[in-house]
Amino acid sequence: MQTLKWFSLRSSPRQKAKWHYRRGMARAKLHQRALAIEDYRMVIQMDGVPPELVAMALYNRALVRLAMGEQDQAIGDLKGVLAMPGAAVRVKTEARRKLLRMDRATERINPEA
């Protein structure tokens, strides 16, 4: 009976999402960016995942997209974090800071814009 309980816990949406989230982080560190984005996408689209984990996956996907030069998609992800109910305050704060840094960097490059 314990084996069945262990298996059901391991296969819960939350556990699956955590596994994909951690694998996405590992892949991002290894510069396997497309695979990291895929793992984060799976977390974001999975049902039954806590909003805090979805927000962290969305934030991390934005960082990977920035590293790939996909600034518009990264901005969309960061704004998605800010609009997400249930996202942790610290994740929203980091998303807001990243958007501000990106905006300032754009101003330095294009002062007339």
Phi, psi and omega in degrees: 000322179297324179297318179296317179296317179299316181296318181293325176292319181294333184256012178291154179305322180296316180293318177299317181296317178299319180297314179295321179299312180295321178294323176298319178296317180296317180294323178297319178297328180273006181064027173267068193294317180297321179290323177297316179299320179297317178297316179296322178299320180297319178296315184297322185270349184288139176281148174080016180265135179300141182301331179296320180289322177298317180296319179294321178294320178295317178297313181294324176297323177298318179296319178293318179298321176298318179297334179271357181084015180264069188296318182297318178293323178296317178299318178300319178295316181296319177294327176297321177298314182297328182273354187279120174288140179090355177288144179297144181302318182296326178289318177297320179298315180294322178296317178297316179298319180295318177298319179296317179297320178296319180295317179295321179295321178294321178296322179292325181283318182237081183298336181279341185290000000 
